[in-house]
Amino acid sequence: MQPVYLITGGAGNLACQLTFPLAERGIRSLLFDVAAAPVAPVAAGCQYVRGDLTVAENLQAVFRDHAPRVVIHFASLLSAASEADRRTAWDVNVTAAFALLELAVAHGVERFFFPSSLAAYGGQLPDLISDDDPQWPDGLYGVTKTVVERLGVYYFRSHGLDFRALRLPIVVSRYAHMGAASSYASRAFMETAKQGSFVFQVRPESRPALIYARDVIGAVLGLLEAPTEQLQRRVYNIQALSPTAAELAAVIAARYPGASLTFQTDPQIADLIDSWPRRFDDSAARRDWNWRSAYDLDAMASDFVTSLQD
Ligand SMILES: NC(=O)c1ccc[n+]([C@@H]2O[C@H](COP(=O)([O-])OP(=O)(O)OC[C@H]3O[C@@H](n4cnc5c(N)ncnc54)[C@H](O)[C@@H]3O)[C@@H](O)[C@H]2O)c1
């Protein structure tokens, strides 16, 4: 029988993109999301189940009816939405994650993937962040990510759940949530393509860690498929890109002659972005499951621009 992977947040940016390589592997994605429909195309053969993660019966029904072999838990309120509605952020990002982990253990799920975030770090940060640097996130979103990392490791150690997590840099993607402050890099591509101009609200020298969506999909699969005996940790940092916003503007401008990419720094947005990690030490990911970023700044820019032409 075809294995079923439950992907929560199944209507979102990363979930939709992950369905294609999963389908190539003969895996059927069961996309679970509260949204009416996916934000992007999904692979043929996916099943879409509309439901709210915070409603226990919805989740129980999914496990009862579909017996997923693997859970990929992408559903989350992102950073701005979490600050705007703290109660819902806690319910979705923490309480529902706890319920899902419990169900995964009860139903003998083989593997559980969780995307943590660079926002799980905060305070005074060194230029290069290591896997085990202290995590004192500034925002509620980062707090919820840190909580679920710890919960997952608890379920691994105490209940044998094969929990695996990545702390992702800011994802650059044509399907990124455009309302988020962190989507500035994605928006720079999209708006320049559409209207020939973009105004950055970050500083020209702002350089939070970024990663291209295709690299994220590669990393998720790389970690998910790594043999258990090779993994010396359960949560890994990965590094891809750390361009300044000025460098990002330059590679976009080079691909849209005549476009106007300018800066009008909003201190509140810029301070938030500048409070996040700039570079990760990903030597453990490289060692344990051969993580390598396939997209440097130029490769990402070329691929993004081509995908927008398509
Ligand atoms: N995009 C990034 O820059 C980034 C960076 C680091 C980590 N992550 C993490 O990766 C994951 C996927 O990110 P994305 O960019 O695809 O986000 P996204 O916002 O596109 O997708 C999240 C999905 O979760 C769904 N959701 C929210 N509440 C729900 C509920 N109660 N029940 C069911 N579904 C619910 C939303 O409808 C949405 O479709 C998230 O956990 C995010 O925190 C993303």
The ligand as an SDF file (V2000), in Angstrom:
LIG
                    3D

 44 48  0  0  0  0  0  0  0  0999 V2000
    8.6980   30.5960    5.8560 N   0  0  0  0  0  0  0  0  0  0  0  0
    9.7360   30.8130    6.6500 C   0  0  0  0  0  0  0  0  0  0  0  0
   10.5030   31.7830    6.4760 O   0  0  0  0  0  0  0  0  0  0  0  0
   10.0180   29.8590    7.7850 C   0  0  0  0  0  0  0  0  0  0  0  0
   11.2290   29.9720    8.4890 C   0  0  0  0  0  0  0  0  0  0  0  0
   11.4580   29.1000    9.5510 C   0  0  0  0  0  0  0  0  0  0  0  0
   10.5010   28.1610    9.8930 C   0  0  0  0  0  0  0  0  0  0  0  0
    9.3350   28.0920    9.1880 N   0  0  0  0  0  0  0  0  0  0  0  0
    8.3230   27.1360    9.5990 C   0  0  0  0  0  0  0  0  0  0  0  0
    8.0160   26.2700    8.5120 O   0  0  0  0  0  0  0  0  0  0  0  0
    6.6200   25.9030    8.5850 C   0  0  0  0  0  0  0  0  0  0  0  0
    5.9560   26.1450    7.2450 C   0  0  0  0  0  0  0  0  0  0  0  0
    6.1510   27.4940    6.8870 O   0  0  0  0  0  0  0  0  0  0  0  0
    5.4110   28.1110    5.6180 P   0  0  0  0  0  0  0  0  0  0  0  0
    6.2660   29.2040    5.0920 O   0  0  0  0  0  0  0  0  0  0  0  0
    4.9640   27.0260    4.7250 O   0  0  0  0  0  0  0  0  0  0  0  0
    4.1660   28.7850    6.3630 O   0  0  0  0  0  0  0  0  0  0  0  0
    2.6700   29.0430    5.8250 P   0  0  0  0  0  0  0  0  0  0  0  0
    2.1440   30.1730    6.6230 O   0  0  0  0  0  0  0  0  0  0  0  0
    2.6580   29.1580    4.3430 O   0  0  0  0  0  0  0  0  0  0  0  0
    1.9190   27.6950    6.2350 O   0  0  0  0  0  0  0  0  0  0  0  0
    1.4390   27.4600    7.5210 C   0  0  0  0  0  0  0  0  0  0  0  0
    0.0750   26.8390    7.3770 C   0  0  0  0  0  0  0  0  0  0  0  0
   -0.4310   26.5030    8.6850 O   0  0  0  0  0  0  0  0  0  0  0  0
   -1.8380   26.5780    8.6010 C   0  0  0  0  0  0  0  0  0  0  0  0
   -2.4890   26.6440    9.9070 N   0  0  0  0  0  0  0  0  0  0  0  0
   -2.4540   27.6710   10.7880 C   0  0  0  0  0  0  0  0  0  0  0  0
   -3.2560   27.3980   11.8370 N   0  0  0  0  0  0  0  0  0  0  0  0
   -3.7990   26.1700   11.6200 C   0  0  0  0  0  0  0  0  0  0  0  0
   -4.7120   25.3530   12.3380 C   0  0  0  0  0  0  0  0  0  0  0  0
   -5.2420   25.7670   13.4970 N   0  0  0  0  0  0  0  0  0  0  0  0
   -5.0420   24.1510   11.8260 N   0  0  0  0  0  0  0  0  0  0  0  0
   -4.5330   23.7370   10.6360 C   0  0  0  0  0  0  0  0  0  0  0  0
   -3.6690   24.4850    9.9110 N   0  0  0  0  0  0  0  0  0  0  0  0
   -3.2980   25.6870   10.4000 C   0  0  0  0  0  0  0  0  0  0  0  0
   -2.0730   27.8500    7.7910 C   0  0  0  0  0  0  0  0  0  0  0  0
   -3.3850   27.8980    7.2520 O   0  0  0  0  0  0  0  0  0  0  0  0
   -0.9840   27.7550    6.7310 C   0  0  0  0  0  0  0  0  0  0  0  0
   -1.4570   27.1850    5.5260 O   0  0  0  0  0  0  0  0  0  0  0  0
    6.0340   26.6990    9.7450 C   0  0  0  0  0  0  0  0  0  0  0  0
    5.9910   25.8800   10.8890 O   0  0  0  0  0  0  0  0  0  0  0  0
    7.0190   27.8140    9.9420 C   0  0  0  0  0  0  0  0  0  0  0  0
    7.0210   28.2550   11.2820 O   0  0  0  0  0  0  0  0  0  0  0  0
    9.0840   28.8970    8.1360 C   0  0  0  0  0  0  0  0  0  0  0  0
  1  2  1  0
  2  3  2  0
  2  4  1  0
  4  5  1  0
  4 44  2  0
  5  6  2  0
  6  7  1  0
  7  8  2  0
  8  9  1  0
  8 44  1  0
  9 10  1  0
  9 42  1  0
 10 11  1  0
 11 12  1  0
 11 40  1  0
 12 13  1  0
 13 14  1  0
 14 15  2  0
 14 16  1  0
 14 17  1  0
 17 18  1  0
 18 19  2  0
 18 20  1  0
 18 21  1  0
 21 22  1  0
 22 23  1  0
 23 24  1  0
 23 38  1  0
 24 25  1  0
 25 26  1  0
 25 36  1  0
 26 27  1  0
 26 35  1  0
 27 28  2  0
 28 29  1  0
 29 30  1  0
 29 35  2  0
 30 31  1  0
 30 32  2  0
 32 33  1  0
 33 34  2  0
 34 35  1  0
 36 37  1  0
 36 38  1  0
 38 39  1  0
 40 41  1  0
 40 42  1  0
 42 43  1  0
M  CHG  2   8   1  16  -1
M  END
$$$$
